[in-house]
Amino acid sequence: MGLLDIFAKNDSPASIKKHAARLGNKRSQAQDRWDSIKALRKAGGVAAAEGLLPRFDYKVDPSISDREEKDYVVECLVHIGDAGLPAVRAFLHASDSIAWPMRVLTQLLSEEAVVGELLALASDMSAEYERFPEKKIQVLAELEERRDPRIAPAVLPFLRDMNETARYHAVGALLRQADAAEFLESVVDAYLEEESARIRATVLDRMAEAGLAVGARQAEVAARMPSGYKLSANGVPQRG
């Protein structure tokens, strides 16, 4: 530790910049990274949050140490609170993965606000082919776990996504919403075009859970049913 380190304030721009650079360097020593994480937590504010977030972008060995550091970065960002939210949001949009920043947002924001953040991400995505669709898949999987009237119309375009896993989560997200019946015609259209038996089975399972009938297109739907499914007398999918 040099003289400048001794006398510099922990929240000075120079100190924050130093610790951010150290934390952003995967080759930094583990103890140095820990010291910088703690210093940025103490400094607080958006600049400190910006310095902490890049730690989510790389892995170190052993994996248990990597997890411990990232868990503590989450704790630090939650401690910084609302002051760091602009940095977390920016990182969420720029990063290839949403898992760690989402852990921060779910502790700082209401469920309604978290859904809003996910929908903002989804609005910047398309159903076209992507070489690396992992982030889109993560967003759709997160929406599948939530209930909000904004979700169904937002995920509707992804029923025909070029990626099968994206379609799988989009179907799950839409059909678990309270207003899914309003979008059933589009769901059936996508089902009839779907080549994946796994996704057709997911559509049928979700419709069965919600008690949704397929409507006037029973014969078409039945013809595309995977083995082990049937329609009830009123057109609700069933297993058996």
N, C-alpha and C positions, 0 to 999 in steps of 0.2 A: 504494500500500500504506500503510495507516494504522499508528499505533503499536500498536493492539491486535493487528493482524495480525503485527507483528514479534515481539511477546512471547508471543502465544498458542501453546500447544503444538499440534503438528500433530494429535495424537490427542485433544485436548480436545473435549467435546461441542459447544462453541460453534464451534470450527474445522470439525469434521465437518459440522455443520448448515449453515454458510456455504458450504462447498464443494459439499455435496449440492444446496443451493438453486441455486447457479450452474450445476451440471451438469444439473439438471433443467429449466433454462430454455433452450429452443431458440434464443432470441435472444441468448444470451451470445456474446461474442466467442470466436473459435476458440482463441486463445492462452489466454484465461481458462479455457475448458473443459479444455484440456490441463493447465494448472497445477492445476486442481481434481482431475482424474483422478489425477495424480501424487501429490497431497497425500493423497487418500483411499487410494491404494495404500500409502503410507507409514504411514498411521494404522492400517490393518488392523482386523479385528474385524467383527462383524455390522452395526454402525451404518454403517461405511464401505462395506460391501458393499451395504447398502440404498441408500446414496447413489449408488453407481455404476450400479446396475441400470436406473434410469429412462432412462439414455442410450440403451438399446436401443429405446425407445418412439418415437423421432422420427428424421427424416432431415434432413440439411443438404446444401447444395450447396458444392462439387462432390461428386459421388458417391464419388470416390476418397478424399476427406477424411473423408466419413462412414464409409466402410469402415475406414479406418485408425484412427479413433477407437474404433470398436466393437471392432475386433481388439485394440486395446490394453486396452480395458475387460475383455475376456475374459481377457487375460493377467494383468491386475491381480486379477481375482476368483480365478483359479487360484492366484496368488501368496498371496492371503489364505487360501485353503485351507479346511479343515474349519470354521473359525470363521465363514465366510461362508455355509455351506451352508443354514442355516435361511432366510436372506434369499433365496437363489437358488431354493429350493423354493417359498417363498411367491410370489415373482415369477412363477415358472413357472405356477402355478395361476391367478394373477390376470391375466396378460398375454394379449393376443389372439394372440400368436405365440410359438412355443416354440423357434424356430431358434437364437437367440443364447444363451439360458440353457442349452439342450441342449449347446452347444459347451463350456460350462463344466463341466457335470455329467459329460460323457464323459471329461474329463481328470482329474476328481477321484474318480470312483466306478468300481467294477468294472462289467463288462457286466451282470452279474446285478442289481446295484443300479440301473443305468440303466433296465433293463426294468421293474423295480419302480416307478420313478418314472413311467414312461409308462403303466403299468397303473393306477396311482393316478389319473392324469389321465383315462384312459378310463372308469374306474368312475364318474366324475362326469358322464359324457356319456350321451346317449340317441340312439336311432336315429330320433327324431321330427324333423319339419321344423325347420330353423333358418335364419334369414335370413342369418346369417354363419357358415357351417360350416367356415371355413378352419382354425381351430385343431384341430378334430376330424380333419380331413383330414390335417393335419400329424402328429398323433399316430399315426394308422393307417399313414401312410407310413413313419414311423420304426419302427413295429413290424414292418412288412413286411420291413425290412432285417435283422431280428434273429431268432435261433432260441432258443426257451425254451418249456418245456412249459406255462407259464402263458398263453402268447399265444393259442392256438387257442380255448379256452373264453371268453377275454375279448373276442375280436373277433367271436365267433359272432353276437351280436345285430345287429351292423352289416352282416351280409349282406343285410338288408332295410332298410337305412337309406334315408331319403327322398332323400338326395343320391347321385347316380350315382357321383361320384368317390370318395366315402366307401365305397360298396359295392365299387368297383374295388380299393381298397387293402385292404379287409377280406378279400376273397377271396384276394388275393395273400398277405396275412399268414398266413391260416389254412392255405392249401394248401402253403406252404413249410415248415411245421413237420413234425417227424419223426412226430408223432402225428396227422397229418391224417386218416388212414384212420378213426380213431375218430369223426370228425365228418362222414364222407362222406354219410351219409343226409340230414343237414341241408343240406349243400352242394348235393346233387342237388335237394332240394325247392326251394331258393332259385333254382337254375339254371332249373328248369322254370317258375318264376314270373317270371323276369327278362325285361324288355323290351329291355334294351340288348344289342345284338349284340356290342359291345366286351367287355362283362363276361362274356357267355357264352363268348366266345373265350378270355378270360383263364382262366376255370374249366377249359376243355378243355386249354389249354396247360399249366397248372400240374399238372393230373392226368396229362398225358402225361409231363411231366418227372419226376414221382414214380412213374410206373408204376401209377397207381391206376385200377382198373376201376370202371365205373359200377354194376355189380351187376345186379340183376334188372330194372332199368328201362331197358334198352338201347333199346327201341323208342321210349319217350317222349323220352329224351335225343337220339336220332338225329333225331327229328322237329323238334327245336328247334335243331339244329346250324347255325351260320352256314356259308356257302359255303366250301369248301376243307377241311372236316373230315370224318372218318369214324371208325368204331369198329373196332378190331381184333377178331379172332375171340373173344378173351377179354374184350372190353368196355373196353379201354383206348383213350382218344381218341388220334387221330393226325391229322396234317396230310396232305393229299394226296387 
